[in-house]
Amino acid sequence: MNELLTIKEASEWASSYIGKNVTPSNISYLIQYGRIRKIGKNGTTQISQVELANYYTKFLTSREDYFKDKLGEDLNWALSFEQYKEAETTKHVHRLHPYKGKFIPQLVEYFLDNHKDKFKTETYFNAGDIVLDPFSGSGTTMIQACELGIHAIGIDVSAFNSFIGNSKVAKYDIEDLKNEINRITKILENFVRNSNTIEFDKKLLQELNLFNTQHFPVPEYKYNMRKGEIDGKQYGEKKEKEFLPIYEKLVKLYNINLKQDNNETFLDKWYSQHIRNEIDFAFEEIKKIRNIATKNIVSLILSRTIRSCRATTHADLATLLEPVTTTYYCSKHGKICKPLFSIVKWWKTYSKDTVTRLQVFDKLRTDTFQFCITGDSRTIDIFKETKRNNADFSSLLEKQKIKGIFSSPPYVGLIDYHEQHA
Ligand SMILES: C[S@@+](CC[C@H](N)C(=O)[O-])C[C@H]1O[C@@H](n2cnc3c(N)ncnc32)[C@H](O)[C@@H]1O
């Protein structure tokens, strides 16, 4: 059994061992992230079958058994959705903007679609019904309802959340959207070309590459850390200090403004002056868009971009304590990382990603009504608000009762929604 396997052999072996498709890139990922050791032999990468078996055995000692043991045999394991990859739980428009506290679309599908199983012995909704989600959040219920041919009303107290949900479910003129994106990208790139950040960033990356290759070799560093041979935190902090003078020298040389003069608003505090200038520039251009639907979705792209450019570390799960304006030891990537100095890369990535996701969803959508109202679901007049916003949906509501509610209420005390959406 103590054989050495190539990546391809390992993927084949693991696929038959766990009865699920394990691709060569899954195996490379395990090596890259130090889960299993790379053994180099004659220039090809090999890994130990014993180590691979140990890894997958741990993985297989089933979470299902573990939870059934804790919670009882009648646990509906189908609701763990553990077979889904992240790309599936964030499929198409569900990934158009980050939102903390989403439920996954598969969960909504399970309850909204009309299949039955051992646990779900009756169906709750059918195509043509109306579902209400009084805590709509980022609109997951509305999107899945649209896929299933069900009408949906969402309510959320936060205008921004309704905006996310309504933007996900809206229909777009994709050509107009592409044109506006291209227009803004071009002038944004021109705007940035005149700034000293490009050269600075290039130089900084070169220095970081040299430093990281020397002090955080891939994948040995992560593997040794996992094995407990290196104390990542202590070592990382030491190296972080070592790199800092190189960073500071470049900041001075290129005259980089790490902070803004004002410190009042979120945008003042969490962005370098350079990023702020780009955000303001892009925003002014978005204001010129005439097609309202296009303008909304481009605003959402900018918002997603802005969120990714906050002066914080890669490992920060949006706790946002103090802005990080220097290079730092990144526990997520196991090396020294840097803050961002321009929004262009994320703007372009998200622009392209958004168009693709809208196109995918457009093929799945049905001709039904979905709309999220902004307001307090305890007191809102759903009929009045729907009438104000969507006359056709309103006339349907006059004839047809809401069939049921499907929702996930706010996680009180766990997520500070105001801070999240600052
Ligand atoms: C757990 S989240 C819902 C997430 C949603 N299921 C999704 O997939 O995105 C709860 C939502 O309830 C909203 N909320 C809290 N109190 C509310 C109220 N009184 N009326 C309407 N919405 C409210 C919050 O703004 C938050 O977006």
Ligand as a Chemical Component Dictionary entry (heavy atoms), coordinates in Angstrom:
data_LIG
# 
_chem_comp.id                   LIG 
_chem_comp.type                 NON-POLYMER 
_chem_comp.pdbx_formal_charge   0 
_chem_comp.three_letter_code    LIG 
# 
loop_
_chem_comp_atom.comp_id 
_chem_comp_atom.atom_id 
_chem_comp_atom.alt_atom_id 
_chem_comp_atom.type_symbol 
_chem_comp_atom.charge 
_chem_comp_atom.model_Cartn_x 
_chem_comp_atom.model_Cartn_y 
_chem_comp_atom.model_Cartn_z 
_chem_comp_atom.pdbx_ordinal 
LIG C1  C1  C 0  -30.860 36.003 7.936  1  
LIG S1  S1  S 1  -31.172 37.364 6.912  2  
LIG C2  C2  C 0  -32.039 36.650 5.582  3  
LIG C3  C3  C 0  -31.115 36.108 4.561  4  
LIG C4  C4  C 0  -31.794 35.553 3.324  5  
LIG N1  N1  N 0  -32.491 34.325 3.600  6  
LIG C5  C5  C 0  -30.794 35.326 2.194  7  
LIG O1  O1  O 0  -30.650 34.210 1.717  8  
LIG O2  O2  O -1 -30.113 36.290 1.807  9  
LIG C6  C6  C 0  -32.376 38.276 7.758  10 
LIG C7  C7  C 0  -32.777 39.602 7.117  11 
LIG O3  O3  O 0  -33.863 40.128 7.864  12 
LIG C8  C8  C 0  -33.835 41.543 7.721  13 
LIG N2  N2  N 0  -34.710 42.087 8.794  14 
LIG C9  C9  C 0  -34.493 42.174 10.120 15 
LIG N3  N3  N 0  -35.554 42.698 10.748 16 
LIG C10 C10 C 0  -36.486 42.944 9.809  17 
LIG C11 C11 C 0  -37.811 43.469 9.819  18 
LIG N4  N4  N 0  -38.398 43.845 10.952 19 
LIG N5  N5  N 0  -38.477 43.568 8.664  20 
LIG C12 C12 C 0  -37.900 43.200 7.490  21 
LIG N6  N6  N 0  -36.655 42.686 7.427  22 
LIG C13 C13 C 0  -35.952 42.564 8.550  23 
LIG C14 C14 C 0  -32.363 41.876 7.835  24 
LIG O4  O4  O 0  -32.096 43.111 7.235  25 
LIG C15 C15 C 0  -31.729 40.693 7.094  26 
LIG O5  O5  O 0  -31.442 41.046 5.771  27 
# 
loop_
_chem_comp_bond.comp_id 
_chem_comp_bond.atom_id_1 
_chem_comp_bond.atom_id_2 
_chem_comp_bond.value_order 
_chem_comp_bond.pdbx_ordinal 
LIG C1  S1  SING 1  
LIG S1  C2  SING 2  
LIG S1  C6  SING 3  
LIG C2  C3  SING 4  
LIG C3  C4  SING 5  
LIG C4  N1  SING 6  
LIG C4  C5  SING 7  
LIG C5  O1  DOUB 8  
LIG C5  O2  SING 9  
LIG C6  C7  SING 10 
LIG C7  O3  SING 11 
LIG C7  C15 SING 12 
LIG O3  C8  SING 13 
LIG C8  N2  SING 14 
LIG C8  C14 SING 15 
LIG N2  C9  SING 16 
LIG N2  C13 SING 17 
LIG C9  N3  DOUB 18 
LIG N3  C10 SING 19 
LIG C10 C11 SING 20 
LIG C10 C13 DOUB 21 
LIG C11 N4  SING 22 
LIG C11 N5  DOUB 23 
LIG N5  C12 SING 24 
LIG C12 N6  DOUB 25 
LIG N6  C13 SING 26 
LIG C14 O4  SING 27 
LIG C14 C15 SING 28 
LIG C15 O5  SING 29 
# 
